[in-house]
């Protein structure tokens, strides 16, 4: 039994303005992205990329238009005229031709903002546009494979949506040519014999043979089921890039609630960016004060543990995890660290040694974000000495919420190795 197919030929579905919506976003993308960046500082951590309303100043979407100015010559018809006759000259009104009206305020002029609602997918697409993990390479894959559909020629069976019309008609033409060719050649010979023959009995016999051939030729169908060709697709294993991101956050006593909030917002952006942009990526969360601990996502963002400061404990734990679970030859390893820079003086030097000897040789990219303290800390100075020799080690400072998004884009901009 043939399958039933329903084809919706309506020009627009439920969301009639979908095309116009995308056109609007494309046209005012820069204004919308600025509005998104401004809205980040006002949102809660859990609602960072949840979509919602953004406000665009009316002046940013104002359209230029032509209109009559106060000068020049104009012709107009004034109904109900009792004062002028043809040929009279009308004086130009004083004040540049501006209209009159009642004043509502003497406090200057203003414009209403344009409010535009973005879905979560639209929000994330605009938010993370042009961002990527720097220096991402395809490494040797052991067990992590994904399947991708690939073209695999044509087949005689398939669904109507995969029907290759051109290939089917080409096959039908070849079949008709192959089947009709010998018959037409034979018919042409009989017609030559008919033209040369003078015997009526022989001519009648030749006509009968020609009639049979014509029926056989016309019986060859224009399109046969044998001619149908369907595009064939098969899945084949495809090695995919494995990557892991280490998130190291300082939760010591010197990190007050405001600084922890900034650090959490930064890591929340990073977490959403990774899962929005990459299908296969693992995230390792490490919190530390005097000791470091690997935690899950919920504890990383919600735990309220605190204590002294020993930054090297987080780097030690990261090095152990890499050695046990993420061999360098199989993984793209990334790390992002957030701290206020406050650390035991002797430990800052140890952090530099750990980075130089173990961590930096193993990672593709390492980003250090310092939540700016009242005065410069020793950890920043120790880390700063590494930048010249290690181009994949970058450092940035964040002092307030409004700086999170620009710094994040700076750290995750697309680069080549």
C-alpha positions in Angstrom: 0.0 0.0 0.0 1.4 3.4 -1.0 2.2 5.7 1.8 0.3 9.0 2.1 2.1 12.3 2.1 0.8 15.6 3.2 2.5 18.7 1.8 1.9 22.0 3.5 2.0 24.7 0.7 1.0 27.6 2.9 3.4 30.5 2.5 3.6 31.1 6.3 3.1 28.9 9.3 2.1 30.0 12.7 5.0 32.4 13.1 4.2 34.6 10.2 6.8 37.2 11.1 9.7 34.7 11.4 11.4 35.9 8.3 11.0 39.6 9.2 12.2 38.8 12.7 15.5 37.4 11.3 15.8 40.3 8.9 15.4 42.7 11.8 18.0 40.9 13.9 20.5 40.9 11.0 19.9 44.6 10.3 20.3 45.7 13.9 22.7 43.0 15.2 25.3 45.4 16.5 22.7 47.4 18.5 21.1 44.2 19.9 24.5 42.8 20.9 25.3 46.0 22.7 22.0 45.8 24.5 22.7 42.1 25.4 26.1 43.1 26.8 24.5 45.8 29.0 21.8 43.5 30.3 24.3 40.9 31.6 25.3 42.9 34.6 21.7 43.3 35.7 20.8 39.6 35.5 21.0 36.9 38.1 23.6 34.2 37.6 21.1 31.6 36.7 19.4 33.8 34.1 22.6 34.8 32.4 21.7 33.5 28.9 18.0 32.8 29.4 16.8 35.2 26.7 14.2 37.8 27.4 13.7 41.5 26.6 16.5 43.8 25.5 16.1 47.6 25.0 17.4 49.4 22.0 17.5 53.2 22.0 15.1 54.6 19.5 17.9 56.7 17.9 19.8 53.5 17.0 16.9 52.2 14.8 15.7 55.5 13.4 15.2 55.4 9.6 16.3 58.3 7.4 13.5 59.9 5.5 12.9 62.7 3.0 10.6 65.5 4.0 9.9 69.1 3.0 12.2 71.6 4.7 11.5 75.3 5.5 13.0 76.6 2.2 12.4 76.1 -1.5 9.3 76.5 -3.7 6.2 74.4 -3.1 2.8 74.3 -4.8 -0.3 73.6 -2.7 -4.0 73.8 -2.8 -5.7 75.5 0.2 -9.4 74.6 0.4 -11.8 77.2 1.6 -9.6 80.1 0.5 -11.3 83.5 0.9 -8.2 85.7 1.2 -6.0 85.1 -1.8 -6.6 85.0 -5.6 -4.4 83.7 -8.4 -1.1 85.4 -8.6 -0.9 86.5 -5.0 2.3 85.8 -3.2 2.1 84.0 0.2 4.6 85.2 2.7 6.8 82.5 4.3 5.8 81.9 7.9 8.1 83.0 10.6 10.0 80.5 12.7 11.2 78.3 9.9 7.8 76.7 9.2 7.7 74.8 12.4 4.3 73.7 13.6 2.7 75.1 16.7 1.5 73.1 19.7 1.2 73.2 23.4 4.3 72.6 25.5 4.2 69.6 27.8 7.6 70.1 29.4 10.5 72.5 29.5 12.9 69.7 30.6 14.3 68.9 27.1 13.4 66.1 24.7 13.5 62.3 25.1 12.8 59.1 23.1 11.2 55.9 24.1 13.4 52.8 23.9 12.5 50.0 21.6 11.9 46.8 23.5 12.7 43.5 21.7 12.2 40.0 23.1 14.8 37.4 22.2 14.4 33.7 22.6 17.1 31.7 24.5 18.5 30.3 21.3 18.7 33.7 19.6 20.2 35.2 22.8 23.0 32.6 22.9 23.6 32.8 19.1 24.2 36.5 19.3 26.0 36.3 22.7 28.6 33.8 21.6 28.9 34.8 18.0 32.5 34.8 16.7 33.8 33.1 19.8 35.8 29.8 19.9 38.2 27.9 22.0 41.7 29.1 20.9 44.1 26.6 19.4 41.6 23.8 19.1 43.2 20.8 17.2 42.1 17.4 16.3 44.0 14.9 18.4 44.3 11.2 18.1 41.0 9.6 19.0 40.7 6.3 20.9 37.0 5.7 21.6 35.1 8.9 21.0 33.5 8.7 17.6 30.4 10.3 16.1 28.5 9.4 13.0 27.8 11.7 10.1 25.6 11.1 7.0 27.4 11.0 3.7 26.3 10.5 0.1 26.6 6.9 -1.1 25.4 7.0 -4.7 21.8 6.0 -5.7 19.5 3.1 -4.9 16.3 1.7 -6.5 14.4 2.0 -3.3 13.7 5.0 -1.1 11.3 7.6 0.0 9.8 10.2 -2.4 11.7 13.1 -0.8 15.0 11.5 -1.8 14.0 10.9 -5.5 16.6 12.2 -7.9 14.4 13.4 -10.8 17.2 14.3 -13.2 19.0 10.9 -12.6 15.7 9.1 -13.0 14.8 10.8 -16.3 18.3 10.3 -17.6 18.0 6.6 -16.9 14.5 6.5 -18.5 15.9 8.1 -21.7 18.7 5.6 -21.9 16.3 2.7 -21.4 13.9 4.0 -24.1 16.8 4.5 -26.5 18.2 1.0 -25.9 14.8 -0.7 -26.3 13.4 1.4 -29.2 16.7 1.7 -31.2 16.8 -1.7 -32.8 13.0 -1.6 -33.4 13.3 1.7 -35.2 16.3 0.5 -37.2 14.3 -2.5 -38.3 11.3 -0.3 -39.1 13.4 1.9 -41.3 14.6 -1.1 -43.3 11.0 -2.3 -43.8 10.0 1.1 -44.9 12.8 1.1 -47.5 11.7 -2.4 -48.7 8.1 -1.1 -48.9 9.1 1.8 -51.0 11.1 -0.4 -53.4 8.5 -3.2 -53.7 6.0 -3.4 -56.5 4.3 -6.6 -55.4 1.0 -5.8 -53.6 1.0 -9.0 -51.6 4.6 -8.3 -50.4 3.7 -4.7 -49.6 0.7 -5.8 -47.5 3.0 -8.2 -45.6 5.6 -5.4 -45.0 2.8 -3.0 -43.8 1.7 -5.6 -41.3 5.2 -6.0 -40.0 5.7 -2.3 -39.7 2.4 -2.0 -37.7 3.6 -4.6 -35.3 6.9 -2.8 -34.8 5.1 0.5 -34.2 3.0 -1.1 -31.5 6.1 -2.5 -29.9 7.8 0.9 -30.0 4.8 2.7 -28.5 4.5 0.0 -25.8 7.9 1.1 -24.3 6.8 3.3 -21.3 8.2 6.8 -20.9 9.0 6.2 -17.2 9.3 2.8 -15.6 9.6 1.9 -12.0 13.0 0.5 -12.9 14.2 4.0 -13.9 13.6 5.5 -10.5 16.7 6.5 -8.6 16.8 7.6 -5.0 19.7 9.5 -3.3 21.3 7.1 -0.9 22.9 8.2 2.4 24.8 6.1 4.8 26.4 7.0 8.2 30.1 6.6 8.7 32.1 7.0 11.9 33.8 10.4 12.2 36.5 11.2 14.7 35.6 14.2 16.8 37.8 16.6 18.7 38.0 15.8 22.4 38.4 18.8 24.7 38.3 19.4 28.4 38.0 22.7 30.3 39.3 23.1 33.8 37.6 25.8 35.8 39.6 26.9 38.9 37.9 29.3 41.3 39.3 30.8 44.4 36.8 30.7 47.3 39.1 31.8 50.1 38.2 34.4 52.7 39.8 37.3 50.8 37.2 36.6 48.0 34.2 38.5 49.4 30.7 38.0 48.1 31.0 40.7 45.5 34.2 39.1 44.0 32.8 35.6 44.2 29.7 36.8 42.4 31.9 38.2 39.5 33.9 35.0 39.4 30.7 32.9 39.3 29.2 35.0 36.5 32.4 34.6 34.4 32.4 30.9 34.8 28.7 30.7 34.1 29.3 32.5 30.8 32.1 30.1 30.1 30.0 27.0 30.9 27.1 28.1 28.7 29.5 29.0 25.9 31.1 25.5 25.9 27.8 23.6 25.9 26.2 25.9 23.3 29.2 25.8 20.9 30.7 22.3 21.3 28.9 19.0 21.3 31.6 16.9 22.9 33.4 18.7 25.7 34.0 17.9 29.4 34.2 20.5 32.2 36.1 19.9 35.4 35.2 22.2 38.3 37.8 22.8 41.0 37.3 25.0 44.1 40.1 25.9 46.4 41.1 27.8 49.5 43.9 26.2 51.5 42.9 22.8 49.9 41.5 22.1 46.4 38.6 19.8 45.7 37.0 18.6 42.4 33.2 19.3 42.7 30.2 19.1 40.5 28.4 22.0 38.7 25.9 22.6 41.5 28.5 22.7 44.3 30.8 24.8 42.2 28.3 27.6 41.8 26.4 27.3 45.1 28.7 26.1 47.8 29.7 28.7 50.5 32.9 27.1 51.7 35.7 29.5 52.6 39.1 29.5 54.3 42.7 30.6 53.8 44.5 30.8 50.4 46.8 28.3 48.8 46.5 28.6 45.1 49.0 25.9 44.3 46.6 23.3 45.7 44.3 23.8 42.7 47.2 23.6 40.2 48.5 20.4 41.9 45.0 18.8 41.7 44.6 19.8 38.0 48.0 18.3 37.2 47.0 15.0 38.9 43.6 14.9 37.1 45.3 15.4 33.7 47.8 12.7 34.4 45.1 10.2 35.4 42.2 11.0 33.0 43.2 13.3 30.1 46.4 12.2 28.3 47.9 15.1 26.3 48.1 13.2 23.1 44.3 12.5 23.1 42.8 15.7 24.5 42.7 19.4 23.9 43.1 20.7 27.4 42.0 24.2 28.5 42.0 26.0 31.8 40.4 29.2 33.2 41.4 30.5 36.7 39.7 33.2 38.6 41.2 34.7 41.8 41.6 38.0 43.6 45.4 37.4 43.5 45.7 37.2 47.3 48.0 34.3 48.2 50.7 33.2 50.6 53.9 34.9 49.4 55.9 31.7 49.2 53.1 29.9 47.4 52.9 32.4 44.5 56.4 31.4 43.5 55.4 27.7 43.7 52.4 28.5 41.4 54.7 29.9 38.8 56.9 26.8 39.0 53.9 24.5 38.6 52.6 26.4 35.6 56.0 26.4 33.9 57.0 22.8 34.6 53.7 20.9 34.4 50.5 22.8 33.5 51.4 25.1 30.6 53.2 22.3 28.6 50.0 20.2 28.8 47.3 22.8 27.9 46.3 24.4 24.6 45.3 27.6 26.4 45.3 29.0 29.9 43.3 32.1 30.9 43.9 33.8 34.3 41.3 36.4 35.4 42.0 38.5 38.4 39.1 40.0 40.3 40.9 43.3 41.0 41.8 43.8 44.6 42.5 47.1 46.3 46.2 46.8 45.5 48.3 44.7 43.2 49.0 41.2 44.5 52.1 39.1 44.2 50.4 36.3 42.3 49.8 38.7 39.3 53.4 39.6 39.2 54.5 36.0 39.3 52.0 35.1 36.5 53.0 38.1 34.5 56.5 36.9 34.2 55.3 33.9 32.2 53.5 35.6 29.4 56.5 36.4 27.2 57.6 32.8 27.1 54.1 31.3 26.8 51.9 32.9 24.2 49.0 30.6 25.1 48.9 32.0 28.6 46.7 35.1 28.9 45.8 37.4 31.8 42.9 39.9 32.3 41.5 41.9 35.1 37.8 42.4 36.0 36.8 45.1 38.5 33.0 45.2 38.1 30.1 43.3 36.5 30.0 45.4 33.3 33.6 44.3 32.4 32.8 40.5 32.5 31.4 40.3 29.0 34.1 42.3 27.2 36.9 40.4 29.0 35.2 37.1 28.2 35.0 38.0 24.5 38.6 39.0 24.6 39.7 35.7 26.1 37.6 33.5 23.8 38.1 35.3 20.5 39.0 33.0 17.6 42.7 32.6 17.1 45.0 30.2 15.3 47.9 28.3 16.7 
